[in-house]
């Protein structure tokens, strides 16, 4: 598994696309944090990273499909998937190696944003006047969200040999599970506790919940369950191809 993990990370970091993808993420989040008036922390006038954590999931909708689209699509397209499965590795080791490599790359793109936290921490009046608990919870939520999106992206990549189709499919599925259930819950058809149940099926509900600073095990179980569902589905698709 480690050999697959190392190979995927090296391939991504040795390409211009890898650095461009991470740079675009940091550029966009930086613009929303410090430049765009409607979102800038400077305009708000209080020490908070809300604008960053609010926009990051939507940027992830493009960033993560770009990272995962080649995971299996490229292998299928070039025919190297046959060579891969003949290696002395189980199918799960191959799958988890690719999955963990993509999660590592997503986490790597998040790490430089700790500079935002340090800057806001220093700009607070007094210094350090920022809700550290909520910020830590938001980072945990963002990494968990990224891990779920990666699982979805890996699944989409296993469905086709075309990387563009894999990107579009991944984007649609990520956007659907992030936004759709919240929108459905607001329909007049659902009322009472039913609307909350519908909303809680979506990723956004749990991401916002954990971003409040209270790390609820129900949110962590939800994220883990979503990851398992899509990884198991990916394994089933690969098994069918095999």
N, C-alpha and C positions, 0 to 999 in steps of 0.2 A: 504493500500500500504506500509506503514511504517513497518508493521509486516513482510511482505514478504522481504522487503529490509534488515531489521535487521537479519532475519533468514538466508538469503543467505550470508551476510557478516560474520556472526558468524560461519556458516558451513565452509566457505573458510578459515578463520583465525584460526579455531580450528583444521585444518588438516595439516599434514606435507607437503602435495602437495602444499598448498597455499603459505607457506613460501619458499618452494623450488622453485616455479615458479618465485616469486619476486626476490629471491636470484640469480637465473640464469640470469634474465634480468640485474640486477645490475652488476653481474660479467662480463657478455659479454660486456656490454657498457663500463665498466671500463677498460677492456682489450683493446678495440678499442681506447679508449680515451688516455690511458697512456702507453700501453705496445707495441702493434703491431706497428712496425716501419712505415709501409705504411699508417697508420691512426693516429698515436700518435700526439697529440698537441705539444709534446716536439720536435718531428722530424720536424714538420712544422715550428716551430720557431716564430709563431705569435699567439696572443690571440684570439682564436676562438673555438666554439663548433661545427663546421661544421661536424667533423667526428662522433660525437655523434648523431646529428640530421640526418645525412645521413644513419647511420646504424640502428637506433632505429626502423624505420618502418619495416625493414626486420626481426628484432628480434620479433616485435609485430606479425608478420605473424605466429609465433609459440606460443608465449605467450598468446595472446588473445583467439585463439581457445581452448587452454588448460584451460582457465578460464571459457569459455562459454559452453564447450561441454556437461557439465552435467546439464545445466540450465533447460531444459525440457526433455532431453533424459533419465535422471535418473528417473524423475517423471513418464514418460511413461513406462519405463522398470519395475519399482517396483509397478506400479499400483496406486501410490499415486496421480496421476494427477486427478483421479476421486474425491478423498477427497479434493484436492485443489480447484476444481471448485465448490464444494458444500459449500465452506466457504462464509460468507456474504461479498464477494468482487466481483467486476465486473472483467470481463476478462482483461480489460485494466489495472486495478489496479494491478492484478497479473503480467501481462507482464511488466509494467513500474517498478514495484518493483524489479523484477529480472534484468531488463535492467540497472536501476540506481545503483544497487548493484555491477554489473560487471564494470560499468564505474567508480564507486568509487574505486574499487580494482585496476583498471588500473592506475587511478590517484595516488593512494597510492604508486604504484611501481615507478611512475615518480618523486614524491616529493624528495626522497633522492638524485636525480641527481642534485638538486640545489647546492649540495656540489661541483660538477664539475664546475658550474658557479662561485662559490665563489673562488675556487682554481685558475681558469684561470684569474679571476678578480685581484687576488693578485699577480699572476705571471707576469702580464702585465708590460711593461716598457714604460711609468710610470705605477704605480698601477692604475687599472681601465681602461686601454687602451683596451677596448673591446666594440664592437657595442651592446650596451644594447638593443636598439630598435629591432634589428634583432633577438637577443636572445629571447626577450619577444614574438615576433611574431612567432618564431620557437616553443616555448613552447605552445602557443595557437594552432598552427597548429598540434603539436604532440598530444595534448589532443583531438582536434577535430578528428584527424585521428583515435585515439583509440576509440572514441565514435562511429564512423562509423563502424570500425572493430567489435566492440561489437554487434552492431545491426545486422551485417551480421552473426556473430557467434550465436546469439540468434535464428535467422531465421533457420540456419543449424541445431541447436539443436532440433527445433520443428518438423523437418522432419522425425526423426528416433529415435528409442529406443536404438540404439547402439552408445555409446559415441565415439568410435573410428571412426565410419563412420561420426559422427557429426564433429569430429576434422578435418578429411580429407576434408570433404565438405566445412567447414568454411575456412580452409587454401587455398583451390583452389579458392573459390569465392573472398577472400580477395586479393590473389595474382593476380587474373584476373583483378579485378577492379583497382588495384594499378598499374600494369605494362602493361597490354595488350593494352590499347588504345594508350599509348605512342609509343609502338612498331608498331602498325597498322598505326599510322600517318606518319611513316617514309617510308611506302611503296610508290612506284612510282605511284600507282593508285590514290593517294591523292596528290593534288598540290594546289597552291594558298592559299586561306584562309581555304580550306577544311581540310588540315592537322592539322591546329590549332584547328578547331572545333572538329575533332575526338580526338585529344589529350586532349582537355578540358573536355571530358566526363569522363576521368580517374581521380582517386583520387590523383595520384602523381603530376599532373599539378597544382592542387589547393594547395596541401601541400607545394610544392616548392614556389608557388606564395606568400603564407602567411608567409613563412619562411624568406622572404626578409626584413621583418620588417614592411611592409605596410599591415595593416589589412583591406583588401578589403571586402566590404559587399557581393560581388558576390561569393567570396570563402566561406564565412560563410553560405550564402544561399544554396550553393551547398552541403556543409557538412550536413546542417539541412535537406535538401531535401532527401539526401541518407538515413539518419537515419529514416525519416518518411516513406519512401518507404519500407524499410526492416521491420520496426515495424508493418506497416499495413499488409504486406505480412505474417508476423508471426501470427498476430491476425487472419488473414483469415485461415491459416493452423490450428490453435487451434480451431477456430469455426467449421471447417469441422470435426475435431476429436470429438468435443463435440456433 
